[in-house]
Structures are given as C-alpha cells and as structure tokens.
Amino acid sequence: MARRARPSVIAYAWAAPVSLLGLAAGALTLITGGAVDRRSGVLEFRGAFSRALLESRFVAARAMALGHVILGRDQDSLDACRDHERAHVRQAEILGPLFVPAYLAAGAWAAIRHRDRYRANWFERDAERRARRSAGMDRRQTTAAANAVTELTTAPTSTLRGRNRNRTS
Ligand SMILES: [Zn+2]
C-alpha cells in the first residue's frame, strides 16, 4: 500500500462541508454498533448504519467517500475500495463544498445522455483512473522491494525472481 501524505489544514477546511455529511453518517454508524479507524488522516467507518446505507438501493456500493470520511460495508470493502475512495477524497479536497452538487450534476449529465448515472459519471471514471494509477505504483514499489530482497538473498533467489516476473507480467 502506498504511503499517503496527510491532508493539509486547508484541505480539511475546504472539504469540511462534505466531511460533515460523512461525519453525520459516521456518528449514526457508531451509535448503531459500527466501528471506526483513522488512516492517513481520513476516518473510515464500517458496519451497522454504513452497511445499511451502502446496501440500500439508493447507494448500492461497497464503500463511499464524503470528504475526509469513508464509509464501508465492512473491513474487506474498505480494503478493496480504498484507492478508489481515496480518489474521491482528493476530488472533495479540490472542489470543497461544490463536490456533492458537481457529483450529482455529472450523474444527471450521464443520465441525459442515456448512459449509466454511476459508471458514466465523470467523478467515477476519474476515481477509477486514479485508483488504477495508484495500484500500479503499489505494484512497482512491491516489485522494487522484492528485487532488493532477491539481491540480498542467496539460496532461494531463483524462486523469488520467478514470482516477481509473474507479478509484473
Ligand atoms: Zn466511486
């Protein structure tokens, strides 16, 4: 997992109106028996209310980001979706209070063109691009680390190299 820089005070302040929505959902999650963790300056809530919200047909997602808050159905969902949701955190840091209206407008624009409100939404496509890029960076870092280990090890070198090659292909 790539190490992420913590958001700046300005980023927190600008995205705060969106984060407040996330915190409201987060508070409901804790009240109903869910859990929370802090990871690289972002609160990640899971279970209980978050799960019910994400499983509802209005959302129908494994996870979602609202400013510096990420809601997940469970820990697995948070782990699987983190790169994607982090991209939404970044979008909220750029657009601040405009994020939610802009996201909804992009969904409406997709619907007007008879495309999927979610998949064709510019924000989702941007998040996918960023997530893929970040996953690529993780893979390169893992490979570089594994190569360093390979160079230090003498006996099982060939197996490690073999595994590396598979991973990068
Ligand atoms: Zn998304």
Backbone and ligand atoms as CSV (ligand in chain L), in Angstrom:
chain,resi,resn,atom,element,x,y,z
A,1,MET,N,N,0.854,-1.201,0.000
A,1,MET,CA,C,0.000,0.000,0.000
A,1,MET,C,C,0.883,1.243,0.000
A,2,ALA,N,N,0.617,2.141,-0.909
A,2,ALA,CA,C,1.428,3.360,-0.983
A,2,ALA,C,C,1.197,4.215,0.258
A,3,ARG,N,N,2.263,4.794,0.756
A,3,ARG,CA,C,2.084,5.682,1.905
A,3,ARG,C,C,1.517,7.005,1.409
A,4,ARG,N,N,0.500,7.480,2.097
A,4,ARG,CA,C,-0.166,8.695,1.626
A,4,ARG,C,C,0.138,9.849,2.554
A,5,ALA,N,N,0.281,11.021,1.940
A,5,ALA,CA,C,0.508,12.225,2.734
A,5,ALA,C,C,-0.790,12.588,3.442
A,6,ARG,N,N,-0.671,13.077,4.682
A,6,ARG,CA,C,-1.866,13.511,5.389
A,6,ARG,C,C,-2.375,14.807,4.759
A,7,PRO,N,N,-3.700,14.977,4.729
A,7,PRO,CA,C,-4.251,16.206,4.142
A,7,PRO,C,C,-3.819,17.435,4.942
A,8,SER,N,N,-3.712,18.570,4.261
A,8,SER,CA,C,-3.346,19.811,4.940
A,8,SER,C,C,-4.565,20.400,5.661
A,9,VAL,N,N,-4.318,21.366,6.539
A,9,VAL,CA,C,-5.414,22.036,7.263
A,9,VAL,C,C,-6.367,22.687,6.262
A,10,ILE,N,N,-5.802,23.276,5.221
A,10,ILE,CA,C,-6.632,23.939,4.203
A,10,ILE,C,C,-7.538,22.921,3.507
A,11,ALA,N,N,-6.978,21.752,3.214
A,11,ALA,CA,C,-7.770,20.701,2.557
A,11,ALA,C,C,-8.921,20.254,3.460
A,12,TYR,N,N,-8.633,20.101,4.760
A,12,TYR,CA,C,-9.690,19.716,5.707
A,12,TYR,C,C,-10.784,20.787,5.742
A,13,ALA,N,N,-10.371,22.049,5.817
A,13,ALA,CA,C,-11.326,23.148,5.951
A,13,ALA,C,C,-12.199,23.272,4.704
A,14,TRP,N,N,-11.582,23.193,3.526
A,14,TRP,CA,C,-12.295,23.367,2.260
A,14,TRP,C,C,-13.289,22.230,2.024
A,15,ALA,N,N,-12.896,21.020,2.435
A,15,ALA,CA,C,-13.776,19.865,2.226
A,15,ALA,C,C,-14.735,19.659,3.403
A,16,ALA,N,N,-14.635,20.505,4.436
A,16,ALA,CA,C,-15.404,20.290,5.669
A,16,ALA,C,C,-16.913,20.156,5.462
A,17,PRO,N,N,-17.529,20.974,4.583
A,17,PRO,CA,C,-18.985,20.809,4.404
A,17,PRO,C,C,-19.346,19.396,3.950
A,18,VAL,N,N,-18.501,18.791,3.124
A,18,VAL,CA,C,-18.759,17.418,2.662
A,18,VAL,C,C,-18.441,16.434,3.788
A,19,SER,N,N,-17.321,16.684,4.472
A,19,SER,CA,C,-16.916,15.789,5.564
A,19,SER,C,C,-17.985,15.742,6.656
A,20,LEU,N,N,-18.685,16.881,6.869
A,20,LEU,CA,C,-19.733,16.918,7.900
A,20,LEU,C,C,-20.850,15.915,7.591
A,21,LEU,N,N,-21.199,15.801,6.305
A,21,LEU,CA,C,-22.196,14.796,5.905
A,21,LEU,C,C,-21.683,13.409,6.263
A,22,GLY,N,N,-20.399,13.181,5.957
A,22,GLY,CA,C,-19.778,11.894,6.267
A,22,GLY,C,C,-19.743,11.636,7.760
A,23,LEU,N,N,-19.453,12.696,8.531
A,23,LEU,CA,C,-19.391,12.533,9.990
A,23,LEU,C,C,-20.765,12.219,10.574
A,24,ALA,N,N,-21.818,12.802,9.980
A,24,ALA,CA,C,-23.182,12.508,10.437
A,24,ALA,C,C,-23.470,11.022,10.223
A,25,ALA,N,N,-23.128,10.526,9.034
A,25,ALA,CA,C,-23.319,9.094,8.752
A,25,ALA,C,C,-22.413,8.265,9.662
A,26,GLY,N,N,-21.212,8.784,9.937
A,26,GLY,CA,C,-20.276,8.088,10.820
A,26,GLY,C,C,-20.800,8.001,12.238
A,27,ALA,N,N,-21.398,9.096,12.718
A,27,ALA,CA,C,-21.960,9.104,14.076
A,27,ALA,C,C,-23.078,8.061,14.170
A,28,LEU,N,N,-23.943,8.031,13.152
A,28,LEU,CA,C,-25.024,7.035,13.133
A,28,LEU,C,C,-24.451,5.617,13.104
A,29,THR,N,N,-23.326,5.465,12.402
A,29,THR,CA,C,-22.681,4.145,12.320
A,29,THR,C,C,-22.210,3.697,13.704
A,30,LEU,N,N,-21.598,4.622,14.452
A,30,LEU,CA,C,-21.094,4.268,15.786
A,30,LEU,C,C,-22.243,3.997,16.755
A,31,ILE,N,N,-23.297,4.852,16.673
A,31,ILE,CA,C,-24.455,4.683,17.559
A,31,ILE,C,C,-25.111,3.318,17.347
A,32,THR,N,N,-25.109,2.860,16.086
A,32,THR,CA,C,-25.779,1.594,15.779
A,32,THR,C,C,-24.828,0.395,15.882
A,33,GLY,N,N,-23.634,0.616,16.439
A,33,GLY,CA,C,-22.751,-0.519,16.726
A,33,GLY,C,C,-21.645,-0.755,15.713
A,34,GLY,N,N,-21.401,0.214,14.814
A,34,GLY,CA,C,-20.324,0.085,13.844
A,34,GLY,C,C,-18.971,0.462,14.452
A,35,ALA,N,N,-17.971,0.546,13.605
A,35,ALA,CA,C,-16.619,0.820,14.095
A,35,ALA,C,C,-15.955,1.884,13.235
A,36,VAL,N,N,-14.874,2.457,13.742
A,36,VAL,CA,C,-14.153,3.495,13.001
A,36,VAL,C,C,-12.655,3.311,13.208
A,37,ASP,N,N,-11.882,3.659,12.176
A,37,ASP,CA,C,-10.416,3.705,12.249
A,37,ASP,C,C,-9.965,4.976,11.573
A,38,ARG,N,N,-8.790,5.456,11.949
A,38,ARG,CA,C,-8.220,6.598,11.233
A,38,ARG,C,C,-7.043,6.088,10.429
A,39,ARG,N,N,-6.997,6.484,9.166
A,39,ARG,CA,C,-5.945,6.005,8.286
A,39,ARG,C,C,-5.485,7.147,7.392
A,40,SER,N,N,-4.233,7.511,7.514
A,40,SER,CA,C,-3.647,8.618,6.742
A,40,SER,C,C,-4.540,9.853,6.746
A,41,GLY,N,N,-5.045,10.208,7.924
A,41,GLY,CA,C,-5.801,11.443,8.054
A,41,GLY,C,C,-7.245,11.374,7.607
A,42,VAL,N,N,-7.728,10.172,7.309
A,42,VAL,CA,C,-9.123,10.009,6.881
A,42,VAL,C,C,-9.810,9.031,7.838
A,43,LEU,N,N,-11.060,9.333,8.239
A,43,LEU,CA,C,-11.813,8.429,9.111
A,43,LEU,C,C,-12.534,7.392,8.256
A,44,GLU,N,N,-12.375,6.136,8.620
A,44,GLU,CA,C,-13.038,5.053,7.889
A,44,GLU,C,C,-14.037,4.358,8.817
A,45,PHE,N,N,-15.334,4.537,8.530
A,45,PHE,CA,C,-16.391,3.907,9.313
A,45,PHE,C,C,-16.847,2.642,8.600
A,46,ARG,N,N,-17.265,1.652,9.375
A,46,ARG,CA,C,-17.729,0.398,8.747
A,46,ARG,C,C,-18.834,-0.253,9.591
A,47,GLY,N,N,-19.638,-1.046,8.884
A,47,GLY,CA,C,-20.685,-1.825,9.549
A,47,GLY,C,C,-21.926,-1.019,9.893
A,48,ALA,N,N,-22.891,-1.705,10.550
A,48,ALA,CA,C,-24.105,-1.088,11.094
A,48,ALA,C,C,-24.772,-0.113,10.104
A,49,PHE,N,N,-24.917,1.168,10.485
A,49,PHE,CA,C,-25.620,2.122,9.615
A,49,PHE,C,C,-24.922,2.259,8.261
A,50,SER,N,N,-23.580,2.301,8.270
A,50,SER,CA,C,-22.841,2.427,6.996
A,50,SER,C,C,-23.200,1.280,6.061
A,51,ARG,N,N,-23.240,0.071,6.628
A,51,ARG,CA,C,-23.573,-1.102,5.806
A,51,ARG,C,C,-24.991,-0.973,5.242
A,52,ALA,N,N,-25.941,-0.614,6.103
A,52,ALA,CA,C,-27.345,-0.496,5.673
A,52,ALA,C,C,-27.471,0.566,4.570
A,53,LEU,N,N,-26.779,1.688,4.766
A,53,LEU,CA,C,-26.838,2.764,3.767
A,53,LEU,C,C,-26.267,2.297,2.424
A,54,LEU,N,N,-25.112,1.636,2.485
A,54,LEU,CA,C,-24.434,1.207,1.259
A,54,LEU,C,C,-25.172,0.067,0.572
A,55,GLU,N,N,-25.905,-0.728,1.354
A,55,GLU,CA,C,-26.657,-1.837,0.762
A,55,GLU,C,C,-28.005,-1.388,0.220
A,56,SER,N,N,-28.439,-0.193,0.625
A,56,SER,CA,C,-29.732,0.296,0.135
A,56,SER,C,C,-29.664,0.508,-1.373
A,57,ARG,N,N,-30.804,0.423,-2.014
A,57,ARG,CA,C,-30.779,0.519,-3.480
A,57,ARG,C,C,-30.461,1.929,-3.957
A,58,PHE,N,N,-30.535,2.905,-3.063
A,58,PHE,CA,C,-30.194,4.279,-3.458
A,58,PHE,C,C,-28.692,4.437,-3.644
A,59,VAL,N,N,-27.935,3.686,-2.859
A,59,VAL,CA,C,-26.475,3.789,-2.949
A,59,VAL,C,C,-25.907,2.568,-3.674
A,60,ALA,N,N,-26.209,1.379,-3.177
A,60,ALA,CA,C,-25.749,0.131,-3.791
A,60,ALA,C,C,-24.262,0.161,-4.121
A,61,ALA,N,N,-23.430,0.317,-3.087
A,61,ALA,CA,C,-21.983,0.347,-3.279
A,61,ALA,C,C,-21.317,-0.370,-2.114
A,62,ARG,N,N,-20.058,-0.728,-2.273
A,62,ARG,CA,C,-19.326,-1.371,-1.175
A,62,ARG,C,C,-18.794,-0.309,-0.212
A,63,ALA,N,N,-18.480,0.859,-0.781
A,63,ALA,CA,C,-17.925,1.928,0.051
A,63,ALA,C,C,-18.229,3.254,-0.614
A,64,MET,N,N,-18.155,4.340,0.144
A,64,MET,CA,C,-18.297,5.670,-0.445
A,64,MET,C,C,-17.509,6.672,0.384
A,65,ALA,N,N,-17.099,7.757,-0.283
A,65,ALA,CA,C,-16.328,8.785,0.411
A,65,ALA,C,C,-17.132,10.066,0.460
A,66,LEU,N,N,-17.140,10.697,1.626
A,66,LEU,CA,C,-17.755,12.020,1.778
A,66,LEU,C,C,-16.705,12.903,2.443
A,67,GLY,N,N,-15.988,13.663,1.647
A,67,GLY,CA,C,-14.903,14.475,2.184
A,67,GLY,C,C,-13.843,13.573,2.794
A,68,HIS,N,N,-13.424,13.896,4.013
A,68,HIS,CA,C,-12.377,13.100,4.651
A,68,HIS,C,C,-12.949,11.957,5.476
A,69,VAL,N,N,-14.098,11.463,5.049
A,69,VAL,CA,C,-14.741,10.317,5.699
A,69,VAL,C,C,-15.038,9.273,4.628
A,70,ILE,N,N,-14.687,8.031,4.920
A,70,ILE,CA,C,-15.025,6.920,4.023
A,70,ILE,C,C,-15.929,5.965,4.796
A,71,LEU,N,N,-17.038,5.579,4.163
A,71,LEU,CA,C,-17.958,4.610,4.767
A,71,LEU,C,C,-17.797,3.299,4.009
A,72,GLY,N,N,-17.758,2.202,4.746
A,72,GLY,CA,C,-17.637,0.891,4.098
A,72,GLY,C,C,-18.621,-0.087,4.703
A,73,ARG,N,N,-19.022,-1.083,3.898
A,73,ARG,CA,C,-19.916,-2.119,4.434
A,73,ARG,C,C,-19.206,-2.861,5.568
A,74,ASP,N,N,-17.927,-3.200,5.326
A,74,ASP,CA,C,-17.124,-3.907,6.323
A,74,ASP,C,C,-15.646,-3.632,6.017
A,75,GLN,N,N,-14.759,-4.265,6.784
A,75,GLN,CA,C,-13.330,-4.023,6.600
A,75,GLN,C,C,-12.854,-4.456,5.213
A,76,ASP,N,N,-13.353,-5.591,4.729
A,76,ASP,CA,C,-12.956,-6.070,3.406
A,76,ASP,C,C,-13.306,-5.046,2.330
A,77,SER,N,N,-14.508,-4.472,2.434
A,77,SER,CA,C,-14.939,-3.474,1.454
A,77,SER,C,C,-14.011,-2.265,1.505
A,78,LEU,N,N,-13.677,-1.828,2.709
A,78,LEU,CA,C,-12.788,-0.665,2.850
A,78,LEU,C,C,-11.434,-0.966,2.221
A,79,ASP,N,N,-10.900,-2.156,2.502
A,79,ASP,CA,C,-9.580,-2.517,1.958
A,79,ASP,C,C,-9.616,-2.593,0.436
A,80,ALA,N,N,-10.694,-3.178,-0.094
A,80,ALA,CA,C,-10.786,-3.379,-1.541
A,80,ALA,C,C,-10.998,-2.059,-2.287
A,81,CYS,N,N,-11.692,-1.120,-1.656
A,81,CYS,CA,C,-12.093,0.105,-2.354
A,81,CYS,C,C,-11.221,1.312,-1.992
A,82,ARG,N,N,-10.224,1.121,-1.139
A,82,ARG,CA,C,-9.519,2.275,-0.580
A,82,ARG,C,C,-8.923,3.207,-1.647
A,83,ASP,N,N,-8.247,2.657,-2.640
A,83,ASP,CA,C,-7.618,3.512,-3.665
A,83,ASP,C,C,-8.671,4.341,-4.394
A,84,HIS,N,N,-9.792,3.698,-4.720
A,84,HIS,CA,C,-10.884,4.387,-5.421
A,84,HIS,C,C,-11.482,5.483,-4.525
A,85,GLU,N,N,-11.767,5.130,-3.280
A,85,GLU,CA,C,-12.397,6.114,-2.383
A,85,GLU,C,C,-11.443,7.263,-2.078
A,86,ARG,N,N,-10.154,6.947,-2.001
A,86,ARG,CA,C,-9.156,7.994,-1.771
A,86,ARG,C,C,-9.148,9.004,-2.920
A,87,ALA,N,N,-9.449,8.530,-4.100
A,87,ALA,CA,C,-9.535,9.438,-5.244
A,87,ALA,C,C,-10.717,10.390,-5.057
A,88,HIS,N,N,-11.822,9.893,-4.490
A,88,HIS,CA,C,-12.966,10.773,-4.215
A,88,HIS,C,C,-12.618,11.782,-3.110
A,89,VAL,N,N,-11.802,11.333,-2.145
A,89,VAL,CA,C,-11.354,12.263,-1.101
A,89,VAL,C,C,-10.589,13.412,-1.764
A,90,ARG,N,N,-9.733,13.063,-2.698
A,90,ARG,CA,C,-8.936,14.057,-3.432
A,90,ARG,C,C,-9.856,15.012,-4.206
A,91,GLN,N,N,-10.874,14.464,-4.842
A,91,GLN,CA,C,-11.830,15.302,-5.597
A,91,GLN,C,C,-12.509,16.299,-4.659
A,92,ALA,N,N,-12.878,15.821,-3.466
A,92,ALA,CA,C,-13.543,16.703,-2.493
A,92,ALA,C,C,-12.576,17.774,-1.989
A,93,GLU,N,N,-11.293,17.432,-1.921
A,93,GLU,CA,C,-10.298,18.426,-1.491
A,93,GLU,C,C,-10.155,19.523,-2.544
A,94,ILE,N,N,-10.365,19.171,-3.786
A,94,ILE,CA,C,-10.235,20.147,-4.873
A,94,ILE,C,C,-11.505,20.996,-4.982
A,95,LEU,N,N,-12.670,20.333,-4.929
A,95,LEU,CA,C,-13.932,21.043,-5.172
A,95,LEU,C,C,-14.593,21.578,-3.904
A,96,GLY,N,N,-14.196,21.070,-2.749
A,96,GLY,CA,C,-14.779,21.533,-1.492
A,96,GLY,C,C,-16.281,21.393,-1.490
A,97,PRO,N,N,-17.009,22.464,-1.078
A,97,PRO,CA,C,-18.472,22.378,-0.964
A,97,PRO,C,C,-19.161,22.126,-2.301
A,98,LEU,N,N,-18.434,22.305,-3.399
A,98,LEU,CA,C,-19.051,22.086,-4.714
A,98,LEU,C,C,-19.070,20.607,-5.091
A,99,PHE,N,N,-18.374,19.776,-4.292
A,99,PHE,CA,C,-18.224,18.370,-4.679
A,99,PHE,C,C,-19.562,17.665,-4.861
A,100,VAL,N,N,-20.440,17.749,-3.845
A,100,VAL,CA,C,-21.708,17.000,-3.929
A,100,VAL,C,C,-22.570,17.477,-5.100
A,101,PRO,N,N,-22.830,18.809,-5.232
A,101,PRO,CA,C,-23.619,19.232,-6.401
A,101,PRO,C,C,-22.952,18.865,-7.724
A,102,ALA,N,N,-21.619,18.974,-7.785
A,102,ALA,CA,C,-20.924,18.650,-9.037
A,102,ALA,C,C,-21.051,17.163,-9.346
A,103,TYR,N,N,-20.955,16.325,-8.296
A,103,TYR,CA,C,-21.079,14.874,-8.491
A,103,TYR,C,C,-22.480,14.536,-9.006
A,104,LEU,N,N,-23.494,15.130,-8.376
A,104,LEU,CA,C,-24.878,14.855,-8.784
A,104,LEU,C,C,-25.131,15.358,-10.199
A,105,ALA,N,N,-24.559,16.521,-10.514
A,105,ALA,CA,C,-24.723,17.078,-11.863
A,105,ALA,C,C,-24.075,16.169,-12.900
A,106,ALA,N,N,-22.914,15.612,-12.569
A,106,ALA,CA,C,-22.226,14.715,-13.506
A,106,ALA,C,C,-23.063,13.450,-13.725
A,107,GLY,N,N,-23.734,12.985,-12.661
A,107,GLY,CA,C,-24.613,11.823,-12.790
A,107,GLY,C,C,-25.810,12.147,-13.660
A,108,ALA,N,N,-26.369,13.335,-13.451
A,108,ALA,CA,C,-27.524,13.765,-14.245
A,108,ALA,C,C,-27.126,13.926,-15.714
A,109,TRP,N,N,-25.930,14.468,-15.934
A,109,TRP,CA,C,-25.431,14.663,-17.306
A,109,TRP,C,C,-25.286,13.313,-18.010
A,110,ALA,N,N,-24.813,12.309,-17.266
A,110,ALA,CA,C,-24.684,10.968,-17.832
A,110,ALA,C,C,-26.073,10.414,-18.178
A,111,ALA,N,N,-27.029,10.640,-17.269
A,111,ALA,CA,C,-28.384,10.119,-17.486
A,111,ALA,C,C,-29.035,10.782,-18.697
A,112,ILE,N,N,-28.801,12.089,-18.864
A,112,ILE,CA,C,-29.362,12.831,-20.004
A,112,ILE,C,C,-28.874,12.219,-21.318
A,113,ARG,N,N,-27.616,11.753,-21.281
A,113,ARG,CA,C,-27.052,11.138,-22.488
A,113,ARG,C,C,-27.374,9.639,-22.557
A,114,HIS,N,N,-28.351,9.201,-21.729
A,114,HIS,CA,C,-28.775,7.790,-21.697
A,114,HIS,C,C,-27.619,6.875,-21.353
A,115,ARG,N,N,-26.759,7.341,-20.459
A,115,ARG,CA,C,-25.659,6.490,-20.011
A,115,ARG,C,C,-25.865,6.218,-18.527
A,116,ASP,N,N,-25.092,5.274,-18.010
A,116,ASP,CA,C,-25.238,4.898,-16.599
A,116,ASP,C,C,-24.824,6.060,-15.692
A,117,ARG,N,N,-25.745,6.431,-14.791
A,117,ARG,CA,C,-25.552,7.561,-13.882
A,117,ARG,C,C,-24.275,7.390,-13.035
A,118,TYR,N,N,-23.939,6.134,-12.736
A,118,TYR,CA,C,-22.770,5.858,-11.900
A,118,TYR,C,C,-21.531,5.632,-12.777
A,119,ARG,N,N,-21.607,4.629,-13.635
A,119,ARG,CA,C,-20.421,4.254,-14.411
A,119,ARG,C,C,-19.953,5.351,-15.358
A,120,ALA,N,N,-20.888,6.094,-15.923
A,120,ALA,CA,C,-20.511,7.132,-16.881
A,120,ALA,C,C,-20.278,8.473,-16.195
A,121,ASN,N,N,-20.426,8.510,-14.882
A,121,ASN,CA,C,-20.196,9.744,-14.120
A,121,ASN,C,C,-18.706,10.098,-14.185
A,122,TRP,N,N,-18.406,11.336,-14.553
A,122,TRP,CA,C,-17.010,11.746,-14.708
A,122,TRP,C,C,-16.210,11.491,-13.436
A,123,PHE,N,N,-16.811,11.717,-12.269
A,123,PHE,CA,C,-16.098,11.558,-10.997
A,123,PHE,C,C,-15.722,10.096,-10.746
A,124,GLU,N,N,-16.601,9.180,-11.174
A,124,GLU,CA,C,-16.306,7.757,-11.009
A,124,GLU,C,C,-15.198,7.319,-11.961
A,125,ARG,N,N,-15.248,7.842,-13.174
A,125,ARG,CA,C,-14.209,7.475,-14.146
A,125,ARG,C,C,-12.862,8.022,-13.709
A,126,ASP,N,N,-12.877,9.246,-13.182
A,126,ASP,CA,C,-11.645,9.859,-12.679
A,126,ASP,C,C,-11.111,9.046,-11.500
A,127,ALA,N,N,-12.007,8.622,-10.602
A,127,ALA,CA,C,-11.582,7.838,-9.427
A,127,ALA,C,C,-10.985,6.512,-9.873
A,128,GLU,N,N,-11.578,5.881,-10.886
A,128,GLU,CA,C,-11.053,4.617,-11.397
A,128,GLU,C,C,-9.656,4.803,-11.982
A,129,ARG,N,N,-9.491,5.872,-12.763
A,129,ARG,CA,C,-8.175,6.165,-13.359
A,129,ARG,C,C,-7.130,6.338,-12.264
A,130,ARG,N,N,-7.473,7.167,-11.254
A,130,ARG,CA,C,-6.509,7.430,-10.172
A,130,ARG,C,C,-6.206,6.151,-9.388
A,131,ALA,N,N,-7.251,5.338,-9.147
A,131,ALA,CA,C,-7.068,4.096,-8.382
A,131,ALA,C,C,-6.149,3.150,-9.143
A,132,ARG,N,N,-6.348,3.070,-10.465
A,132,ARG,CA,C,-5.505,2.190,-11.273
A,132,ARG,C,C,-4.059,2.653,-11.238
A,133,ARG,N,N,-3.887,3.984,-11.332
A,133,ARG,CA,C,-2.538,4.543,-11.314
A,133,ARG,C,C,-1.874,4.226,-9.968
A,134,SER,N,N,-2.629,4.421,-8.903
A,134,SER,CA,C,-2.081,4.195,-7.572
A,134,SER,C,C,-1.780,2.713,-7.357
A,135,ALA,N,N,-2.633,1.822,-7.886
A,135,ALA,CA,C,-2.375,0.378,-7.774
A,135,ALA,C,C,-1.114,0.027,-8.553
A,136,GLY,N,N,-0.919,0.656,-9.697
A,136,GLY,CA,C,0.286,0.432,-10.495
A,136,GLY,C,C,1.525,0.838,-9.736
A,137,MET,N,N,1.419,1.967,-9.019
A,137,MET,CA,C,2.552,2.445,-8.235
A,137,MET,C,C,2.859,1.468,-7.109
A,138,ASP,N,N,1.796,0.946,-6.462
A,138,ASP,CA,C,1.990,-0.033,-5.396
A,138,ASP,C,C,2.725,-1.247,-5.920
A,139,ARG,N,N,2.305,-1.716,-7.105
A,139,ARG,CA,C,2.897,-2.913,-7.671
A,139,ARG,C,C,4.379,-2.678,-7.961
A,140,ARG,N,N,4.680,-1.489,-8.509
A,140,ARG,CA,C,6.080,-1.188,-8.817
A,140,ARG,C,C,6.904,-1.152,-7.535
A,141,GLN,N,N,6.312,-0.548,-6.464
A,141,GLN,CA,C,7.052,-0.477,-5.200
A,141,GLN,C,C,7.280,-1.870,-4.635
A,142,THR,N,N,6.245,-2.720,-4.699
A,142,THR,CA,C,6.360,-4.083,-4.188
A,142,THR,C,C,7.440,-4.824,-4.952
A,143,THR,N,N,7.450,-4.653,-6.275
A,143,THR,CA,C,8.433,-5.336,-7.107
A,143,THR,C,C,9.835,-4.851,-6.775
A,144,ALA,N,N,9.978,-3.534,-6.603
A,144,ALA,CA,C,11.291,-2.973,-6.273
A,144,ALA,C,C,11.765,-3.539,-4.938
A,145,ALA,N,N,10.859,-3.617,-3.960
A,145,ALA,CA,C,11.221,-4.151,-2.644
A,145,ALA,C,C,11.598,-5.622,-2.765
A,146,ALA,N,N,10.825,-6.379,-3.543
A,146,ALA,CA,C,11.108,-7.807,-3.709
A,146,ALA,C,C,12.441,-8.004,-4.407
A,147,ASN,N,N,12.749,-7.145,-5.385
A,147,ASN,CA,C,14.033,-7.230,-6.085
A,147,ASN,C,C,15.177,-6.980,-5.122
A,148,ALA,N,N,14.984,-5.997,-4.218
A,148,ALA,CA,C,16.019,-5.687,-3.241
A,148,ALA,C,C,16.259,-6.910,-2.361
A,149,VAL,N,N,15.163,-7.570,-1.939
A,149,VAL,CA,C,15.286,-8.782,-1.114
A,149,VAL,C,C,16.029,-9.854,-1.902
A,150,THR,N,N,15.660,-9.998,-3.172
A,150,THR,CA,C,16.291,-11.008,-4.020
A,150,THR,C,C,17.793,-10.806,-4.076
A,151,GLU,N,N,18.189,-9.555,-4.188
A,151,GLU,CA,C,19.616,-9.275,-4.297
A,151,GLU,C,C,20.344,-9.622,-3.005
A,152,LEU,N,N,19.628,-9.504,-1.872
A,152,LEU,CA,C,20.260,-9.773,-0.578
A,152,LEU,C,C,20.273,-11.267,-0.253
A,153,THR,N,N,19.351,-11.990,-0.833
A,153,THR,CA,C,19.244,-13.417,-0.516
A,153,THR,C,C,20.122,-14.210,-1.475
A,154,THR,N,N,20.643,-15.330,-1.011
A,154,THR,CA,C,21.490,-16.127,-1.897
A,154,THR,C,C,20.772,-17.372,-2.396
A,155,ALA,N,N,20.260,-18.200,-1.486
A,155,ALA,CA,C,19.709,-19.503,-1.904
A,155,ALA,C,C,18.411,-19.421,-2.718
A,156,PRO,N,N,17.301,-18.900,-2.169
A,156,PRO,CA,C,16.033,-19.017,-2.916
A,156,PRO,C,C,15.850,-17.915,-3.954
A,157,THR,N,N,16.951,-17.401,-4.469
A,157,THR,CA,C,16.895,-16.283,-5.407
A,157,THR,C,C,16.019,-16.587,-6.625
A,158,SER,N,N,16.201,-17.754,-7.194
A,158,SER,CA,C,15.506,-18.045,-8.452
A,158,SER,C,C,13.995,-18.081,-8.242
A,159,THR,N,N,13.538,-18.648,-7.117
A,159,THR,CA,C,12.090,-18.695,-6.879
A,159,THR,C,C,11.532,-17.292,-6.746
A,160,LEU,N,N,12.226,-16.447,-5.999
A,160,LEU,CA,C,11.756,-15.072,-5.816
A,160,LEU,C,C,11.695,-14.350,-7.154
A,161,ARG,N,N,12.748,-14.521,-7.933
A,161,ARG,CA,C,12.775,-13.851,-9.248
A,161,ARG,C,C,11.617,-14.321,-10.099
A,162,GLY,N,N,11.392,-15.639,-10.054
A,162,GLY,CA,C,10.311,-16.215,-10.851
A,162,GLY,C,C,8.976,-15.615,-10.459
A,163,ARG,N,N,8.764,-15.494,-9.152
A,163,ARG,CA,C,7.496,-14.958,-8.676
A,163,ARG,C,C,7.340,-13.494,-9.101
A,164,ASN,N,N,8.461,-12.778,-9.043
A,164,ASN,CA,C,8.445,-11.377,-9.461
A,164,ASN,C,C,8.011,-11.217,-10.902
A,165,ARG,N,N,8.595,-12.067,-11.719
A,165,ARG,CA,C,8.317,-11.935,-13.131
A,165,ARG,C,C,6.822,-12.130,-13.375
A,166,ASN,N,N,6.249,-13.120,-12.658
A,166,ASN,CA,C,4.823,-13.368,-12.844
A,166,ASN,C,C,3.994,-12.159,-12.451
A,167,ARG,N,N,4.403,-11.540,-11.344
A,167,ARG,CA,C,3.606,-10.445,-10.825
A,167,ARG,C,C,3.622,-9.232,-11.757
A,168,THR,N,N,4.792,-9.007,-12.386
A,168,THR,CA,C,4.887,-7.809,-13.212
A,168,THR,C,C,4.294,-8.018,-14.598
A,169,SER,N,N,4.117,-9.288,-14.996
A,169,SER,CA,C,3.640,-9.515,-16.354
A,169,SER,C,C,2.157,-9.219,-16.460
L,1,ZN,ZN,ZN,-16.686,5.973,-6.700
